[in-house]
C-alpha cells in the first residue's frame, strides 16, 4: 500500500485528503480535513495576500502537518489555486509554506484545476454530456464534457469571495448590487465562444457554495441521509433556494438549515455563477459532486504509478466537508 496525501489550498478553504492505494488500483480514503481560511479575503486590486489571511492559513496547515506525521513514508502533493495564483506576493507565501510543511507548494493553472475537477467527476459519476462548474473563492472553473471527454475548459477569475467583495453587501443584498453582479457574469460568459455548445446540458456543480444548495434542499425535504454526491435539483428548485437565500439578511442566511454559518456572508456571491449559468445555457438540471480536484489528483497518481484504472471509486458522503456538521 502507498500512502498519498493531497492538500488543496483554495481561496476560501484549505483541504487535505489522506488515502492509500495498492498496485491493483484499489484505494481507500483514510482521513479528510478542511478549515475555512479565507486566504483571498481583502486582496484588492493589487492582489496582495493579507498578513492575517496568511497566518490563518499557516495555522490550519500546521494542524495538517501534525496529522501527516502519523503516516510513515507518506507521499504528499500540495497544490494552490486562484488566491495564490493571482497573488502579487505569492513568492513570500510559497516560502512560508515550504518552511512549515517541508515540501514545496505547486501553483497550478486554472486549466489544470479544471482538468482535475473533470477527472475526479468522470471517474465517480455516470455522466456522458454535461457542463462542469466549480465555483471557488476566487475563481470558477468550467469544463464542457461530451461523450465523457473534456472538450473545452476555462478558468474565470471570479468566485464567492471576490464577487461578494466587489459587488455585494455582506448583509442584505440590494437590487442594484445584484443587477451589477449578474451583468458582470453575463459578460464573462459571453466571452467564452464555446459555451454555446453547452446549451440545454445538465450542469455538474462542484465547490462548497454550490453544494450548499443541495444541503439546503436535503434539509427542506428531510432526506439528510441522501448523499450529496449525485444529488439532483431542477431549475425550479434551484431558483427557489436562491430566492430564499437572497431574500434573507446576514442573520437570516446564517439560520437557514443546511447553510454553514461560515459561508453566510459570501453565499449569495458563491451561488450567483451557477444560478446565472443555468439561465445562460437554459439548463434544467444540476447534479452535485463531492468529487473534484483532490480526487482527480489521486486518480492521476494511481493511474500513473500502477498502470491501472481506478477500481471501485467511491465518494463517502460522511465528513467530506467539515462544514457538513454545521449545516444548521
C-alpha positions in Angstrom: 0.0 0.0 0.0 1.1 3.5 -0.8 0.0 6.4 1.4 -0.8 9.5 -0.5 -2.0 12.9 0.7 -3.3 15.8 -1.3 -3.6 19.4 0.0 -5.8 21.7 -1.9 -5.1 25.3 -0.9 -8.0 27.3 -2.2 -9.1 30.9 -1.9 -11.8 30.2 0.8 -10.7 27.0 2.4 -7.8 24.6 2.7 -8.5 20.8 2.5 -6.4 17.7 2.8 -7.3 14.1 1.9 -5.1 11.2 3.1 -5.6 7.9 1.1 -3.8 4.7 0.4 -3.8 2.6 -2.8 -2.4 -0.7 -3.9 -0.7 -1.9 -7.1 -4.1 -3.1 -8.5 -5.5 0.5 -8.4 -7.7 -0.1 -5.4 -7.8 2.8 -3.0 -9.3 3.9 0.3 -9.7 7.3 1.8 -8.4 7.3 5.3 -9.0 10.9 6.6 -10.3 14.2 5.3 -9.6 17.6 6.7 -11.0 21.1 6.0 -10.5 24.5 7.5 -12.1 27.8 6.3 -9.2 30.3 6.0 -10.4 33.0 3.5 -6.9 33.3 2.0 -8.2 35.6 -0.7 -10.0 38.0 1.7 -9.1 41.6 1.2 -6.6 41.0 -1.7 -8.0 44.1 -3.5 -7.0 45.3 -7.0 -3.3 44.9 -6.2 -3.9 41.2 -5.5 -1.9 41.1 -2.2 -2.3 38.3 0.2 -3.1 39.9 3.6 -1.0 39.1 6.7 -3.9 37.9 8.8 -5.1 35.6 6.0 -1.7 34.2 5.6 -1.5 33.5 9.3 -4.9 31.8 9.4 -3.8 29.6 6.5 -0.5 28.7 8.1 -2.2 27.8 11.4 -4.5 25.4 9.5 -1.6 23.9 7.7 0.2 23.3 10.9 -2.7 21.1 12.0 -2.5 19.2 8.7 1.2 18.7 9.2 0.6 17.1 12.7 -1.9 14.7 11.1 0.6 13.7 8.4 3.2 12.7 11.0 1.1 9.7 11.8 1.8 8.1 8.4 5.3 6.9 7.7 6.7 7.4 4.2 3.7 9.3 3.1 3.8 11.0 -0.3 2.4 14.5 -0.4 1.3 16.6 -3.3 0.2 20.1 -2.3 -1.4 22.4 -4.8 -2.6 26.0 -4.7 -5.3 27.6 -6.8 -6.7 31.0 -7.6 -5.7 33.0 -4.5 -2.0 32.1 -4.6 -2.1 32.0 -8.4 -3.2 35.6 -8.6 -1.2 37.0 -5.7 1.5 39.6 -6.4 3.3 38.5 -3.2 2.9 34.7 -3.8 6.7 34.0 -3.6 6.6 35.1 0.1 3.8 32.8 0.8 5.4 29.9 -1.1 8.5 30.2 1.1 6.4 30.3 4.3 4.6 27.1 3.1 7.8 25.3 2.3 9.3 26.3 5.6 6.3 24.9 7.5 5.5 21.8 5.5 9.0 20.8 4.4 7.5 20.4 0.9 7.0 22.8 -2.0 3.6 24.2 -2.8 2.7 23.8 -6.5 0.7 26.6 -8.0 -1.4 25.0 -10.7 -3.0 26.9 -13.6 -6.8 27.3 -13.9 -6.9 24.9 -16.8 -5.1 22.3 -14.7 -7.5 22.8 -11.9 -10.4 22.3 -14.4 -8.9 19.1 -15.7 -8.5 17.6 -12.2 -12.2 18.5 -11.5 -13.1 16.7 -14.7 -11.1 13.7 -13.8 -12.5 13.5 -10.3 -16.0 13.7 -11.6 -15.9 11.5 -14.7 -14.4 8.6 -12.6 -17.2 8.8 -10.0 -20.4 9.9 -11.7 -22.2 8.2 -14.7 -22.2 11.3 -16.9 -21.9 11.5 -20.7 -22.6 15.1 -21.7 -22.6 18.0 -19.2 -21.0 21.3 -18.2 -18.9 21.1 -15.1 -18.8 24.2 -12.9 -16.5 24.5 -9.9 -17.1 27.7 -8.0 -14.4 28.5 -5.5 -13.5 31.6 -3.5 -11.6 33.5 -6.2 -12.1 31.5 -9.4 -14.7 29.4 -11.3 -13.6 26.5 -13.5 -15.9 25.4 -16.4 -15.4 22.3 -18.4 -17.5 21.1 -21.4 -17.8 17.3 -21.4 -19.1 15.4 -24.5 -19.1 11.6 -24.5 -17.3 11.6 -21.2 -14.4 13.5 -22.8 -13.3 17.0 -21.8 -13.7 19.2 -25.0 -13.1 22.7 -23.6 -12.0 24.2 -20.3 -11.6 27.7 -18.9 -10.9 29.3 -15.5 -12.5 32.6 -14.7 -11.0 34.9 -12.0 -14.3 35.2 -10.1 -15.7 33.3 -7.1 -17.6 33.6 -3.9 -15.2 35.9 -2.1 -14.2 38.3 -4.8 -17.7 38.6 -6.3 -19.0 39.4 -2.8 -16.3 41.9 -2.1 -16.6 43.6 -5.5 -20.4 43.8 -5.9 -22.5 42.7 -2.9 -23.3 43.9 0.6 -22.4 41.5 3.3 -25.8 41.9 5.0 -28.9 42.4 2.8 -28.1 42.5 -0.9 -29.6 45.4 -2.8 -31.3 45.1 -6.2 -28.6 47.4 -7.8 -25.8 45.3 -6.5 -27.4 42.1 -7.7 -28.0 43.6 -11.1 -24.4 44.7 -11.4 -23.1 41.3 -10.4 -25.4 39.5 -12.8 -24.4 41.8 -15.7 -20.7 41.1 -14.9 -21.4 37.3 -15.1 -23.4 37.6 -18.3 -20.5 39.5 -20.0 -18.0 37.0 -18.7 -19.9 34.0 -20.0 -20.5 35.7 -23.4 -16.7 36.0 -23.9 -16.5 32.1 -23.9 -17.3 31.3 -27.5 -17.6 27.5 -27.0 -20.1 27.9 -24.1 -23.0 28.0 -26.6 -22.2 24.3 -27.2 -23.4 23.6 -23.7 -27.0 24.8 -24.3 -29.6 22.6 -22.5 -27.0 20.3 -21.0 -27.1 19.4 -17.3 -24.6 21.1 -15.0 -22.4 19.2 -12.6 -21.7 21.5 -9.7 -18.6 21.4 -7.5 -17.5 23.6 -4.7 -18.8 24.4 -1.2 -21.1 27.3 -2.3 -22.7 25.1 -4.9 -23.1 22.1 -2.7 -24.8 24.4 -0.1 -27.8 24.3 -2.4 -28.0 20.5 -2.2 -27.6 20.7 1.6 -30.5 23.2 1.9 -32.6 21.0 -0.3 -31.9 17.9 1.8 -32.9 19.7 4.9 -36.1 21.0 3.3 -37.1 17.5 2.1 -35.9 15.9 5.3 -33.6 13.5 3.4 -30.3 14.4 5.1 -29.1 10.8 4.8 -29.2 11.0 1.0 -25.7 11.6 -0.4 -24.7 15.0 -1.8 -22.7 13.1 -4.5 -25.1 12.6 -7.4 -27.8 14.7 -5.8 -30.1 16.4 -8.4 -32.1 19.6 -8.4 -34.2 21.0 -11.3 -34.3 24.6 -12.3 -37.4 25.5 -10.3 -35.8 24.0 -7.1 -32.6 25.9 -7.8 -34.4 29.2 -8.2 -36.5 28.7 -5.1 -33.4 28.0 -2.9 -31.6 31.0 -4.3 -34.6 33.2 -3.8 -34.8 32.1 -0.1 -31.1 32.9 0.4 -31.3 36.2 -1.5 -34.3 37.4 0.5 -32.6 36.9 3.8 -30.2 39.3 5.6 -26.9 38.0 7.0 -28.5 36.8 10.3 -31.3 35.1 8.4 -28.9 33.4 6.0 -26.9 32.0 8.9 -30.1 30.5 10.3 -31.1 28.6 7.1 -30.8 24.8 7.7 -28.1 23.4 5.5 -26.2 26.7 5.1 -23.0 26.8 7.1 -22.7 30.0 9.2 -19.2 30.4 8.0 -20.4 31.0 4.4 -23.4 33.3 5.2 -21.6 36.5 4.2 -20.4 35.2 0.8 -23.1 32.7 -0.1 -25.0 34.9 -2.5 -21.8 35.7 -4.4 -21.0 32.0 -4.3 -24.3 30.8 -5.7 -24.6 33.5 -8.4 -22.3 31.9 -11.0 -24.3 28.7 -11.0 -27.7 30.5 -11.0 -26.6 32.7 -13.9 -25.1 29.8 -15.9 -28.4 27.9 -15.5 -30.1 30.8 -17.3 -27.4 31.3 -19.8 -27.4 27.8 -21.2 -31.1 27.1 -20.5 -30.2 24.1 -18.3 -32.9 22.2 -16.4 -30.9 20.1 -14.1 -27.9 20.3 -11.8 -26.0 17.3 -10.4 -23.8 17.9 -7.3 -20.4 16.3 -6.9 -18.4 15.8 -3.8 -15.5 14.6 -6.0 -13.3 17.2 -7.7 -9.7 18.4 -7.7 -8.3 16.3 -4.8 -9.9 13.2 -6.2 -8.7 14.0 -9.7 -5.1 14.3 -8.4 -5.5 11.0 -6.5 -6.8 9.2 -9.6 -4.0 10.6 -11.8 -1.5 9.3 -9.2 -3.0 5.9 -9.1 -3.1 5.5 -12.9 0.4 6.9 -13.3 2.1 4.7 -10.7 0.2 1.4 -11.0 -0.7 1.4 -14.7 -4.3 0.6 -13.7 -7.5 2.4 -13.9 -9.1 3.4 -10.5 -11.0 0.4 -9.1 -14.3 0.8 -7.4 -14.1 4.6 -7.0 -16.4 5.7 -4.1 -17.1 9.0 -2.6 -18.0 8.8 1.1 -20.5 11.5 1.8 -19.8 11.5 5.5 -17.2 14.1 6.7 -16.3 15.1 3.1 -16.7 18.7 4.1 -16.0 20.0 7.5 -19.0 22.3 7.3 -21.3 19.4 6.8 -21.6 19.3 10.6 -22.5 22.9 10.7 -25.4 22.8 8.2 -27.9 24.5 10.6 
